[in-house]
Amino acid sequence: MIAAIKPTGSNTRGLLAYLYGPGRHDEHLDPHLVTGFAMLAMPDPGRDENATLTELARHLDEPVHLRNSEFGKPVTDHVWHCPVRAAPEDRHLSDTEWGEIAQRIVSAAGIAPDGDDLACRWIAVRHADDHIHILATTVREDGRRPKLHDSGIRVGDVCRQIEKDYGLRHLKKGDRTAARRPTQAEMHKAERLGWERTSRQWLQDRIRAAIPHATSAEELLAYLETDDILVKPRRGPSGDLLGYAVGRPGDLNKDGKQIYHPGGKIAPDLTLPKLKARLETSAPEEHPTARRDRPTTPWHQATDALDILRPETTTTGADEDARTQANISALGELIEATAQAAPADHRAQLRVASATFSRAQRSQVRAEDRAAHVLRTAARDIAHTATGPDGSALAALTAALLWAAILSARWHEAKGHAHQADTARQAVQHLQSAADAALAPTLSELEARRPGEGTRRTLANDVRAAVPEHAERILTDPGWPALATVLADAEASGHKPHQLLKEAATQRELTTARQPARVLITRIQHTSRNPAPNRRAEAARLRSVSAPAFGAPSPNDQPRTTAAPTSQPSRHRR
């Protein structure tokens, strides 16, 4: 059950005309009162042919007129409107039940607390099977204004209880981090102008798409202007940016003037302070790929950066929670950057995943944005790269994004963030489709050159030794021949299949993987894409350094890799 509170100005008679009228599309049927503050004395134009809307409006507005006549400053914002809608699958509710529900909502909101004889005047009108409209005038009988602060939270809480009491669909409790729902007026305007999205939805999409391209709030606004977004910055006397609002071209008010929306009215995480915290933080930490002595691309860097989100992320303390929330927020930016830069035939699912995951990017946990420097750098690198990924790089990145989204959903669920966990799981479905599509060409190529039977038997023994608990699932997976090809290629480059399998299994647990062989393919292709270092050559290089720098390994140190030297011939022939 959804109750959406909508302050609507001062025209009580105008709102009644809508509630008792035919509706914008003739959808209103049998409008009538189901309850109100004083039903015995209440005129109902839907049931009494002698009652008028003007009479009903005067009845509701009487405390307002009395207050305005006694005080110099008139009340002009006294109309309180709250549509209350049941879910489509909910059972039919009688007028009596809707009346009881309305009573509980106005009590929770502070419009008419239980036992308060001097509360505000209100009515509940029903003109459809699945919803009612509560209209109230927010001046009490004693002339005071009601206390409505945080009324939305209280009404949401009572709706969750109503769902249990009446056997209705249970919705998740709100946490005040969701973007505002489009109003009826916004949706009708979008329909009238032929827009698929309302202005605020459209602007939110554009701002989120621009974030990976910017390193400061000023850069972000400049980028939005180049994207044909109308930007109205608010600056102090010194020229410092204090706030901003954005507008959609062609979105005009009744006077023909451009409508602008402040960032905070578009989504809670798009206020200027929050954007600055995300964009303008720096961190001394080194990008993981910078420690590896091998050439790489932004696509490979992003895959490496995603190793920040590990399974243990789901069980953290308060400080780690702040860092995890920051990395989840940056993960959304990386998904968006990938959707923009991916080949055209892979963008659709990634874009849907990005839009869906945006709800998971924010929660009540305050993000420590400095911790997300690595992921944000990876997102910006992809957003600015002019070179698209090869097939294996895209497959590895989408698989890593998928795993990161799964971990995000688990973390949100563990923290009780129901809405965020739900949207993260929805994003996982779209990322799964994107990962499958990205891997398909690579799978075909690998399967076409599968190694011989003897080599596959030997590699199967490596699988049983490295990951015995998952071996049978891997070896019976349709992707096993392709994985065998990847392992044989890696061994030819000097890597040890046994070691690669163990490393891959620690980076992505396989218990919940639908097709574990596919998971291992993308991970092992990524980690073994360059030849393994030659131990003898590395030792010779270290001996040639007469005075190693502080922290450098000495010639007697054991090399970090245990892979076989590249000069060693492969034990298999394909």
GICORDA-V514838 format. One record per backbone hydrogen bond with DSSP energy under -1.0 kcal/mol. CO is the residue of the C=O (numbers start at 1). NH is the residue of the N-H. Records with the same first field share a line. If there is no record, write none. Layout:
CO=NH, NH
This chain:
2=85
9=79
10=12
11=15
12=16
13=17
14=18
15=19
16=20
22=28
32=126
35=124
38=41
39=42
44=47, 48
48=51
52=56
53=57
54=58
55=59
56=60
57=61
61=65
62=66
63=67
64=68
65=69
67=71
78=138
79=8
80=136
81=6
82=134
83=4
84=132
85=2
87=90
94=98
95=99
96=100
97=101
98=102
99=103
100=104
101=105
102=106
103=107
104=108
105=109
106=110, 111, 112
111=120
113=116
118=141
121=137
122=37
123=135
124=34
125=133
126=32
127=29
130=86
132=84
133=125
134=82
135=123
136=80
137=139
140=143
144=140
146=148
148=151
150=154
151=155
152=156
153=157
154=158
155=159
156=160
157=161
158=162
159=163
160=164
161=165
162=166
163=168
183=187
184=188
185=189
186=190
187=191
188=192
189=193
190=195
198=202
199=203
200=204
201=205
202=206
203=207
204=208
205=209
206=210
207=211
210=213
211=214
216=220
217=221
218=222
219=223
220=224
221=225
222=226
224=229
225=228
230=247
232=245
234=242, 243
236=239
240=236
243=234
244=263
245=232
246=261
247=230
248=251
250=252
251=259
253=256
257=253
261=246
262=265
263=266, 267
267=270
271=275
272=276
273=277
274=278
275=279
276=280
287=290
288=291
289=292
292=294
297=301
298=302
299=303
300=304
301=305
302=306
304=307
305=308
306=309
310=313
311=314
312=315
317=321
318=322
319=323
320=324
321=325
322=326, 368
323=327
324=328
325=329
326=330
327=331
328=332
329=333
330=334
331=335
332=336
333=337
334=338
335=339
336=340
337=341
338=342
343=346
344=347
347=351
348=352
349=353
350=354
351=355
352=356
353=357
356=359
357=360
367=369
368=371
369=372
370=373
372=376
373=377
374=378
375=379
376=380
377=381
378=382
379=383
380=384
390=394
391=395
392=396
393=397
394=398
395=399
396=400
397=401
398=402
399=403
400=404
401=405
402=406
403=407
404=408
405=409
406=410
407=411
408=412
409=413
410=414
411=415
412=417
413=416
416=418
417=421
418=422
419=423
420=424
421=425
422=426
423=427
424=428
425=429
426=430
427=431
428=432
429=433
430=434
431=435
432=436
433=437
434=438
435=439
436=440
439=443
440=444
441=445
442=446
443=447
444=448
447=450
452=456
453=457
454=458
455=459
456=460
457=461
458=462
459=463
460=464
461=465
462=466
463=467
467=470
470=474
471=475
472=476
477=480
479=483
480=484
481=485
482=486
483=487
484=488
485=489
486=490
487=491
488=492
490=495
491=494
493=532
496=500
497=501
498=502
499=503
500=504
501=505
502=506
503=507
504=508
515=519
516=520
517=521
518=522
519=523
520=524
521=525
522=526
523=527
524=528
534=538
535=539
536=540
537=541
538=542
539=543
540=544
542=545
549=552
554=557
565=568
